[in-house]
Amino acid sequence: MSLEARTQTLGQALLAATRPGRSLLAQMREQLQWDEKLLAWAMEHPGLRTQLFRLIDTLPALTGSGEISRHMQEYLDQPEVELPELLKHLIHFTGRESLAAKTAAQTLTTAVSTLARKYIVGENFAQVRHTLERIRRQGMTFTLDILGEAVLSETEAQGYLQKYLDLMTQLAGVDWGCVPQVSVKLSAFYSQFDPLAERTTRIRVTQAVTQLLRKAGELGVAVHFDMEQYKYKNLTLAILQEVLLADEFRSRTDVGLTVQAYLQESEADVRELVDWVKSRGYPVTVRLVKGAYWDQEVIWAQQKHWPLPVYRRKSSTDANYEKLTRLLLENHRYLYPAIGSHNVRSQAHALAVAEALAVPLSAWESQVLYGMAAPLAKALVERGYQVRMYCPYGELLPGMSYLIRRLLENTANTSFLRQRLEKTDESALLAPPAWAEPTTPLPQIESFVGTPDTNFAEPGKPEQFLAAITQVKSQLGQTYVLPHCSAERLLDSVNPSNPTEVIGRVGLADATSVQQAIDLAQKAQPVWRQTPLSQRMDLLLKIADTLAAQRPEWVAWMALEVGKPIREADTEVSEAIDFCRYYAQMAEQLERGHTYDVWGETNRYRYQPKGIGVVIAPWNYPLAISVGMVTAALVTGNCVLYKPAEQSSVIGCKISQFITDLIADLGLPAGVFQGLPGWGEEIGPLLVTHPAVHFITFTGSRQVGCQIYAQAAQLVPGQTHLKRVVAELGGKNAIIVDASADLDQAVQGVVQSAFGYAGQKCSACSRVIVLESIVQPFVERLWAATASLVIGAATDPATTVGPVIDAVAQERLQTAIAQAKQRLTLVGERPAPAMGYFVGPTIFTDVPPDDPLAQEEWFGPVLAVLRVADFDQAVQVANGTDYALTGGLYSRTPSHIQRAAEELACGNLYINRGITGALVGRQPFGGFKLSGVGSKAGGPDYLLQFVDPKVVTENIQRQGFAPVAEEL
Ligand code: NAD
């Protein structure tokens, strides 16, 4: 009999053994229990499914029936949500404290707890033991997985390990009649698990795994390692392969690892694992699953513009699964295959292959998740196969993300379990999976597609950047003198992570340089404004291409000169490239202008360049902001004088040199763009007040910005126009965390937003406004996560917090922190390395809204926690500063999200995510109030600031004649 025929026979037998009397879906709908009904409705109504799962996700954060019933109405009582009559009836109550509301809340909580219990073996060991003993009596073995919150700190990572050590001890105390097994997730052993920080991650994770495996060995417990998101895969496999080759563990066969068939790389991984295990000489288990993070992987890859790591079609995954099943079973002499699936076809196929290859029954096993496919598991056991049940254990509420994953799987259109409920046609359920990967590109919904950041999980990427750092280090200490600048008056730029290292010496511009540069710009201006747009665009595209080709070098210069950690410097290169390409695209649209013709008269609305612009840039985004401001002015036909910040003068010179070189290569006039490094107070005013300058684009502090605004308003002799000032200034950005927030997400987002680049982003979070009821758990986890950040030199790939920019900033922050300690409650202050301009991340709590820490921009790693009584007060406090740059909200209450969108005063509001990292074209960036004046950088209106609109009206009627459409 052919393999396929045998698969069909086995599949039919399994289906018959698990066949429900009549449509399960119909039965579920008619059930008295609400949990069954909810699931059935979710499958029938897609709109309801989404809202219902969101509501269930929120449930753990809600306290009291009033809050629960309110959220039921907010989520479900929506025009787009189709509600079954019974549910409509349940949620149409008035008054949150009414009996009807309480009943609704109770019904939902009971239903969700009942649902959760179906997938979780117990909340404590007594319950777990009871369930596991039942599983054993049914002839199955098990693997136990501890559910929990995300691991955000080393305390939590330590806690995770300890829970497993304790669990293994408890398991070893019971005679199970089989080897008990636990399943663990590697990323939970180190809170800063990161493929970029490969060495540190390896060391930390290996320590934990070693401890776990030793203890497991002593106790006689087997350990299986789960696989998580794709970004962790390569490092997970690399660490495990290394540990399991160590003398101490090499002969251990009671360990295993996992492969996800939805990954396109999975076949190569399996082949590699087979080679590895052969060389190891002792088998390990390889669990084959389809993969549980499909939506997340697709969204992540799409947002990052990275290739999709997973197959697009479920049937392709199923087909790949069968291929890998065979590959594993063929190698059963070297490894122990564990076939984890709820799909009868996949399991039947595995049985048929095992049979065909004469794999002994004891040489492999099937696996299913607890609560997902009990009848299938039972049918397999009855036929003499080995079955292991994967059993999650833990409290119901922290287990909610697990529950949502199971519910998604159970109710997805493509899921076998759902099809089994709905389909009567069993042959379709058993049909061989067709390879169905589309060859067309993924649908693109963005009008501007930015350049992808580096994916540091790709093999070889971290090494490439480290090599660039070494190479750039060999170029340190050189002198840069741009045209018109002094070769004698030099500014030393030093490495803030190590101030003894001079990055370079830069010749300074003075009054004469400014005048010479202006003279040259005035010569170039008439030519440049006449240069066809295509050539101006070409310049921008070439700048973008050059940056892209030199990405690792630019990252190295930023890490060295301004102390920006590698990953953040990498995103800055992307941003600079995006600005060029985006503004080129926008300039093309602008060039079209508008046509307002009428019969006999043309009305043409066109834009013309303003003239000569001055760009004054900050040090904190030395590449992206400089390139963005410069290219916007250039592409619209203006000549530009560019003054970089003192602290990033070398990068400023490098930008100036390469753009000037490109201009020369393209045969464009020399005065189109000129770099003028110098002291801000010295040449800044000369540039700003020069009568030949038409506009100033500035990004920097409020103090300097306001000064420039005032100076530019003064008409000086010889000036024949009014100047425009575009100024992007500071912020005192707040994130509100309300009681319904997902704390895993909120803590992570706040830490990243507050301490990324040592708090020196204008978008950084410096205030977190927290609802009273959750302040304590939030602050506890916030500090633990902050205490786990790695402080160090920006060039070290493990670093999450680098230095502040210079000695002045360091001293200013140290003094401000010391004074704040006198009047505020300190949550914690990280010690900082002695050498370098480091300031340890510091958090104060219960900060009054009018305290200087809650009002002034400190521009460093200092975070204020403000406690508020309710959401109204949160909004009021958030809006209570002079600034309006960025803001954030962590909430799962729809009405709060809506209010925040309407009421929070900030140019960029981010909901349920970090508040930094705006992307060109996706989150155009800029604020209002005292955060700046002008349109958003990287947005559709930005270029309008560098042009003057002009309308030309022509009467085209001569002697009463003008073309008129005939059909009139
Ligand atoms: P800064 O104001 O000290 O310096 C900015 C630039 O202004 C530098 O090039 C400096 O040399 C120049 N300058 C100084 N004095 C001048 C003067 N009198 N006339 C003309 N130019 C002068 O700011 P910084 O420390 O470089 O940058 C940090 C500030 O920038 C923070 O306030 C931050 O919030 C803000 N920032 C805002 C944005 C935004 O998009 N809104 C982006 C980045 C930084």
Boltz pocket constraint, residues with backbone or C-beta under 6 A from the ligand:
constraints:
  - pocket:
      binder: B
      contacts: [[A, 616], [A, 617], [A, 618], [A, 619], [A, 620], [A, 621], [A, 625], [A, 643], [A, 644], [A, 645], [A, 646], [A, 678], [A, 679], [A, 680], [A, 681], [A, 682], [A, 683], [A, 684], [A, 685], [A, 688], [A, 699], [A, 700], [A, 701], [A, 702], [A, 704], [A, 705], [A, 707], [A, 708], [A, 728], [A, 729], [A, 730], [A, 731], [A, 761], [A, 762], [A, 763], [A, 857], [A, 859], [A, 885], [A, 925], [A, 926], [A, 927], [A, 931], [A, 932]]
      max_distance: 6.0
